Amino acid sequence: MFGAALLTVPWLGLHTLFGIELQTGVTVALSGVAVLGASFLLAWGAETAEADVPRAFALAILAVLAVAPEYAVDALYAWEAGINPGTPESAEAASLAVANMTGANRILIGIGWSAIALFTVFRARETGDTAVENRPGFLADAVRLDKGISTEILFLFAATVFAFFVPLGGGIGAFDMFVLVGLYVAYILVALNSPHDHEEQIGIPAYLQSYVKPKRIATTLALFIFSGFVILVAVEPFAHGLEELGTAVGIPPFLMIQWVAPLASESPELIVVAYLVNKARSTAGFNALISSKLNQWTLLIGTLVLVYSLSLGYYAPLPLDTHQMGEIWLTAAQSYFAIAILITLAISVREALALLGLFFAQFVYAVTGASVTLPIPGLGLVTFDGTTSLIAFSVIYLVLGTGLFVLRRRELLSVAKRSVRRVRGDFSDDGPGESMATAED
């Protein structure tokens, strides 16, 4: 613990305490190391908390703290958008707020979910992770999730379906905020009422859980508060430093804000989950990833209009241009496809590769600015570039996701029924999910 805390000292001392201006490269290095140390402290705090609160709630708190910098960056752009409404600067700031949010969400699934699944299967030979299932077939080995994650999946499914309708109003408004934030509040209430059980811990969490309850709770709170503070003051300079380095080598600022900054701000979460996987706690790791996606897909979107209206001094929806409407639809479509994969409470190697491959395909397309003209029956020649390409990739995700939902309709019904029982307080069906290696996989 001392070693991990020590990693945060150079950044906290030089930048936060003494306010010394550092070169960009030094800023990236010191803030990145601070994020690494804080991520370990955050993970240990979450594991220790399982002794006193339901694991689902502990992981939800971990998820909120881990992505707090993402909220800070988005709130900054939403605030700037409200300073001079109707100006090009305001429109650009609003566009960047949505770009940062959609980039973060797509990275979380496209890289986070897929890479952690692949890493879990790869490490299973050494960790002996019982959640990894060896299945016959090409790249068929899979990570099996707990049935208890059904609630998070159902809430995420509801938020995803609603997100398709958000752009139709021309902006993110009060109704969107009430629905999305309401979904997350309902999820937290269910998580608080989850059964209080936790896995046998080893190492630092086991040591901390041996404390008497008052001391244990105080230590857990201290770890949460300190690590959350470090992440908040270190990740934004880390992300901006990377943006400056990217801009210096000719990468457009918009791409840096949509892709590099969110990747940096997601790093604490990915470090925490990789740490859990390395301890053969892949189920807890995936719970944290799914909880993070849920809070980003509800709280992060829902609070943008609040910040924007506070900056304006009166209520108004955060405006969306045509391109950002396409970005939201693509992000929702990717989430729809990912949920269709997890509806079996498992993710196989080939499914993880499909998520990763589709993400990189649309990422490369966006970064290179490529355009392709194809003959479309009934429409003639259609050029796919800009917003058109976003719609095209959205359709691909929707077709694949709908196909999986049709094949896995029994699993969808099972997840829905189990989630309803959990909302009603019946947790008798929780525990490791059974193998669902079916023909359609």
C-alpha positions in Angstrom: 0.0 0.0 0.0 2.8 2.4 0.9 4.5 1.6 -2.4 1.3 2.3 -4.4 0.7 5.5 -2.5 4.3 6.5 -3.1 3.7 6.5 -6.9 1.3 9.4 -6.4 3.7 11.6 -4.5 5.7 13.2 -7.3 2.6 14.4 -9.1 0.8 15.5 -6.0 3.9 17.3 -4.7 5.2 19.0 -7.8 2.0 19.8 -9.6 -0.9 19.8 -7.1 0.8 21.1 -4.0 3.5 23.4 -5.3 1.9 24.2 -8.7 5.1 23.8 -10.6 4.7 24.0 -14.4 6.1 20.9 -16.0 7.0 20.0 -19.5 4.4 18.0 -21.4 6.4 14.8 -21.5 7.1 15.0 -17.7 3.4 15.8 -17.1 2.3 12.7 -19.0 4.9 10.5 -17.2 4.2 11.7 -13.6 0.4 11.9 -13.9 0.3 8.5 -15.6 2.3 6.9 -12.7 0.0 8.6 -10.2 -3.0 7.1 -11.9 -1.4 3.7 -11.8 -0.8 3.9 -8.0 -4.3 5.3 -7.4 -5.9 2.5 -9.4 -4.3 -0.1 -7.2 -5.5 1.7 -4.1 -9.0 2.0 -5.5 -9.1 -1.7 -6.3 -8.0 -2.6 -2.8 -10.6 -0.3 -1.3 -13.4 -1.9 -3.4 -12.3 -5.4 -2.4 -12.1 -4.4 1.3 -15.6 -2.8 1.1 -17.1 -6.2 0.2 -16.9 -7.1 3.9 -19.4 -4.4 4.8 -21.6 -3.7 1.7 -22.9 -5.8 -1.2 -20.3 -6.5 -3.8 -22.5 -5.0 -6.6 -22.6 -1.7 -4.7 -18.9 -1.7 -4.0 -18.1 -2.3 -7.6 -20.6 0.5 -8.6 -18.7 2.9 -6.4 -15.5 1.8 -7.9 -16.9 2.4 -11.4 -18.0 5.9 -10.6 -14.6 6.9 -9.1 -12.7 5.3 -11.9 -14.5 7.3 -14.6 -14.8 10.5 -12.6 -12.2 12.2 -14.9 -14.4 11.4 -17.9 -17.2 13.3 -16.1 -14.9 16.3 -15.5 -13.8 16.5 -19.1 -17.3 16.3 -20.5 -18.6 18.8 -17.9 -15.9 21.2 -18.9 -16.9 21.1 -22.6 -20.7 21.3 -21.7 -20.0 24.4 -19.5 -18.0 26.1 -22.3 -20.8 25.4 -24.7 -23.2 27.4 -22.5 -20.9 30.5 -22.1 -21.6 32.0 -25.5 -24.7 30.3 -27.0 -25.2 30.5 -30.7 -21.6 31.1 -31.5 -19.3 28.8 -33.5 -17.2 28.3 -30.3 -20.3 27.2 -28.4 -21.3 24.7 -31.2 -17.7 23.3 -31.2 -17.7 22.8 -27.4 -21.1 21.0 -27.5 -19.8 18.8 -30.3 -16.6 18.0 -28.3 -18.7 17.1 -25.2 -20.7 14.5 -27.2 -17.6 13.3 -29.0 -15.7 12.7 -25.8 -18.7 10.9 -24.3 -19.3 8.7 -27.3 -15.6 7.9 -27.7 -15.3 6.9 -24.1 -18.3 4.6 -24.3 -17.1 2.9 -27.5 -13.6 2.5 -26.2 -15.0 0.9 -23.0 -16.8 -1.8 -24.9 -14.6 -2.1 -28.1 -11.3 -2.3 -26.2 -12.2 -2.7 -22.6 -14.7 -5.6 -22.7 -13.0 -7.4 -25.5 -9.4 -7.0 -24.3 -10.3 -8.1 -20.7 -12.1 -11.2 -22.0 -9.1 -12.2 -24.1 -6.7 -11.4 -21.2 -8.8 -13.5 -18.8 -8.8 -16.6 -21.1 -5.0 -16.1 -21.7 -4.2 -15.8 -18.0 -6.5 -18.7 -17.0 -3.8 -21.3 -17.4 -1.8 -19.7 -14.7 -4.5 -18.2 -12.5 -6.8 -21.3 -12.6 -9.8 -19.0 -13.0 -12.9 -21.2 -12.7 -14.9 -18.6 -14.7 -13.1 -19.6 -17.9 -14.8 -22.4 -19.7 -13.0 -24.6 -22.2 -15.4 -25.3 -25.1 -14.9 -27.3 -28.3 -14.6 -25.4 -31.5 -12.6 -22.6 -33.0 -11.8 -19.8 -30.5 -14.7 -21.1 -28.4 -13.2 -20.8 -24.9 -15.3 -18.3 -22.9 -15.5 -16.3 -19.7 -18.6 -17.2 -17.8 -20.3 -14.5 -15.7 -22.4 -14.7 -12.5 -26.2 -14.8 -12.9 -26.3 -11.8 -10.5 -25.0 -9.5 -13.4 -28.4 -9.9 -15.1 -29.6 -6.8 -13.4 -26.8 -4.6 -14.8 -27.4 -6.1 -18.2 -31.1 -5.4 -18.2 -30.6 -1.8 -17.0 -28.0 -1.3 -19.6 -30.3 -2.7 -22.3 -33.1 -0.3 -21.2 -30.6 2.7 -21.3 -29.4 1.6 -24.7 -32.8 1.3 -26.3 -33.7 4.8 -24.9 -30.4 6.2 -26.3 -31.6 5.6 -29.8 -34.4 8.1 -29.3 -32.2 10.8 -27.7 -31.0 12.4 -31.0 -34.5 12.6 -32.4 -35.3 15.6 -30.2 -32.4 17.6 -31.7 -30.5 17.7 -28.4 -30.1 16.2 -25.0 -32.9 17.5 -22.9 -34.5 17.4 -19.4 -36.6 14.3 -20.2 -33.5 12.4 -21.3 -31.8 13.4 -18.0 -34.8 12.3 -15.9 -35.0 8.9 -17.7 -31.3 8.1 -17.8 -30.4 9.3 -14.3 -33.6 7.7 -13.0 -32.4 4.3 -14.4 -29.1 4.6 -12.7 -30.7 5.6 -9.3 -33.0 2.6 -9.6 -29.9 0.3 -10.3 -28.1 1.7 -7.3 -31.1 1.0 -5.0 -31.2 -2.6 -6.3 -27.4 -3.0 -5.8 -27.8 -1.7 -2.2 -30.3 -4.4 -1.5 -28.2 -7.2 -3.0 -27.2 -10.1 -0.8 -24.1 -9.4 1.4 -21.7 -12.0 0.3 -18.1 -11.7 -0.8 -15.3 -13.9 -2.0 -12.4 -15.0 0.2 -9.7 -12.4 -0.2 -5.9 -12.7 -0.3 -3.1 -10.3 0.1 -3.8 -6.6 1.0 -7.7 -6.8 0.9 -7.6 -9.9 3.3 -5.3 -8.0 5.6 -7.5 -4.9 5.6 -10.7 -7.0 6.2 -9.1 -8.4 9.3 -9.4 -5.0 11.0 -12.1 -4.4 13.5 -15.2 -2.9 11.7 -14.8 0.8 12.6 -11.1 0.8 11.6 -11.9 -1.2 8.4 -14.6 1.2 7.3 -12.4 4.2 8.0 -9.6 2.6 6.0 -11.9 1.8 3.1 -13.3 5.3 3.0 -9.8 6.7 3.1 -8.7 4.6 0.2 -11.8 5.6 -1.9 -11.4 9.3 -1.1 -7.6 9.5 -1.6 -7.6 7.4 -4.8 -10.6 9.3 -6.2 -8.9 12.6 -5.5 -5.6 11.5 -7.2 -7.5 10.2 -10.3 -9.4 13.4 -10.5 -6.4 15.7 -10.4 -4.1 13.4 -12.5 -6.1 12.0 -15.4 -7.2 15.2 -16.9 -3.6 16.6 -17.2 -2.6 13.1 -18.4 -5.2 13.2 -21.1 -4.5 16.8 -22.1 -0.7 16.0 -22.2 -1.4 13.2 -24.6 -3.5 15.5 -26.7 -0.7 18.0 -26.9 1.8 15.3 -27.8 -0.6 14.0 -30.5 -1.3 17.5 -31.9 2.5 18.1 -32.1 2.8 15.2 -34.5 -0.1 16.3 -36.6 -3.1 14.4 -35.2 -6.3 16.6 -35.4 -7.6 17.9 -32.0 -11.1 16.5 -32.6 -9.7 13.0 -32.9 -7.5 13.4 -29.9 -10.5 14.5 -27.8 -12.7 11.7 -29.0 -10.2 8.9 -28.8 -6.9 9.7 -27.0 -8.4 11.6 -24.1 -11.1 9.0 -23.3 -8.6 6.2 -23.6 -6.4 8.0 -21.0 -9.4 8.6 -18.7 -10.5 5.0 -18.9 -7.0 3.8 -17.9 -7.7 3.6 -14.1 -10.7 1.4 -14.7 -8.8 -1.0 -17.1 -5.9 -1.2 -14.7 -8.3 -2.1 -11.8 -10.0 -4.8 -13.9 -6.7 -6.3 -15.2 -5.6 -6.5 -11.5 -8.8 -8.4 -10.6 -8.4 -10.8 -13.5 -4.8 -11.4 -12.5 -6.2 -12.5 -9.1 -8.6 -14.9 -10.9 -11.5 -12.6 -10.1 -12.6 -12.1 -13.6 -16.3 -12.1 -12.7 -15.8 -9.1 -10.4 -13.8 -7.5 -13.1 -16.5 -7.8 -15.7 -19.1 -6.6 -13.1 -17.0 -3.5 -12.7 -16.7 -3.0 -16.5 -20.5 -3.4 -17.0 -21.3 -1.1 -14.1 -18.9 1.5 -15.6 -20.6 1.3 -19.0 -24.0 1.7 -17.2 -23.0 4.8 -15.3 -21.4 6.4 -18.3 -24.4 5.5 -20.5 -26.8 7.0 -18.0 -25.3 9.6 -15.6 -22.7 10.9 -18.1 -25.3 11.6 -20.9 -28.0 12.7 -18.5 -26.0 15.3 -16.6 -24.6 17.1 -19.7 -27.9 19.1 -20.1 -27.7 20.0 -16.4 -24.2 21.5 -16.7 -25.1 23.2 -20.0 -28.2 24.8 -18.6 -26.3 26.0 -15.4 -23.7 27.6 -17.7 -26.5 29.3 -19.7 -28.3 30.5 -16.7 -31.6 29.0 -17.9 -32.8 25.7 -19.2 -32.1 24.6 -22.7 -31.2 21.2 -24.3 -27.6 20.6 -25.3 -27.7 20.9 -29.1 -26.6 18.1 -31.4 -25.5 18.5 -34.9 -26.1 15.8 -37.6 -22.6 14.3 -37.1 -23.0 13.9 -33.3 -26.5 12.4 -33.8 -24.8 9.7 -35.8 -22.1 9.3 -33.1 -24.8 8.6 -30.5 -26.6 6.1 -32.8 -23.3 4.3 -33.5 -22.5 4.2 -29.8 -26.0 2.8 -28.9 -25.8 0.3 -31.7 -22.4 -1.0 -30.4 -23.9 -1.3 -26.9 -26.9 -3.2 -28.4 -24.5 -5.7 -30.1 -22.4 -6.1 -27.0 -25.5 -6.8 -24.8 -26.6 -9.4 -27.3 -23.3 -11.1 -26.7 -23.5 -11.0 -22.9 -27.1 -12.1 -22.8 -25.9 -15.7 -22.4 -23.9 -14.6 -19.4 -20.7 -15.5 -21.2 -18.3 -14.0 -23.8 -16.2 -16.3 -26.0 -12.8 -15.5 -27.6 -14.4 -15.2 -31.0 -17.1 -12.8 -29.7 -14.4 -10.7 -28.0 -12.5 -10.6 -31.3 -15.7 -9.6 -33.1 -16.2 -6.6 -30.7 -12.5 -5.6 -31.1 -12.5 -6.0 -34.9 -15.7 -4.0 -35.5 -14.4 -1.3 -33.1 -11.1 -1.0 -35.0 -12.8 -1.0 -38.3 -15.0 2.0 -37.5 -12.0 3.7 -35.6 -9.7 3.4 -38.6 -12.5 4.6 -40.9 -13.0 7.7 -38.7 -9.3 8.4 -38.3 -8.3 8.1 -41.9 -11.4 9.9 -43.2 -11.8 7.3 -45.9 -14.8 7.3 -48.2 -16.2 4.3 -50.1 -18.9 4.4 -52.9 -21.0 1.3 -53.2 -24.1 0.4 -55.2 -27.1 0.0 -52.9 -30.3 -1.6 -54.2 -33.0 1.0 -54.6 -30.6 3.9 -53.8 -28.0 3.6 -56.5 -24.5 4.7 -55.7 -24.0 5.8 -52.1 -20.8 7.3 -50.8 -20.0 6.4 -47.2 -18.1 9.1 -45.5 -18.6 11.2 -42.4 -22.1 10.8 -40.9 -23.1 8.3 -43.6 -20.4 5.9 -42.4 -21.6 6.2 -38.8 -25.1 5.2 -39.9 -23.6 2.3 -42.0 -21.6 0.9 -39.0 -24.7 1.4 -36.8 -26.7 -0.8 -39.2 -24.1 -3.5 -39.1 -24.1 -3.6 -35.3 -27.9 -3.6 -35.3 -28.2 -6.4 -37.8 -25.7 -8.6 -35.9 -27.2 -7.8 -32.5 -30.8 -8.5 -33.6 -29.7 -11.8 -35.1 -28.1 -12.8 -31.8 -31.1 -11.7 -29.8 -33.4 -13.8 -32.1 -31.2 -16.8 -31.6 -30.8 -16.2 -27.9 -34.4 -15.1 -27.1 -34.7 -17.7 -24.3 -31.6 -16.3 -22.6 -33.0 -12.8 -23.0 -36.2 -13.8 -21.3 -34.3 -15.6 -18.6 -32.2 -12.5 -17.8 -35.3 -10.3 -17.7 -37.1 -12.7 -15.3 -34.1 -13.0 -13.0 -33.6 -9.2 -13.0 -37.3 -8.7 -12.1 -36.9 -11.1 -9.2 -33.8 -9.2 -8.0 -35.7 -5.9 -8.1 -38.4 -7.5 -5.9 -35.7 -8.7 -3.5 -35.4 -12.3 -4.5 -31.7 -13.2 -5.0 -32.1 -17.0 -4.7 -31.1 -17.6 -8.3 -27.8 -15.7 -8.1 -24.4 -17.4 -8.5 -22.2 -18.6 -11.3 -24.0 -18.8 -14.6 -24.4 -22.3 -16.1 -22.7 -23.2 -19.3 -24.6 -21.9 -22.3 -22.6 -23.3 -25.1 -25.3 -23.7 -27.7 -25.4 -24.3 -31.4 -25.9 -20.7 -32.2 -22.7 -19.6 -30.4 
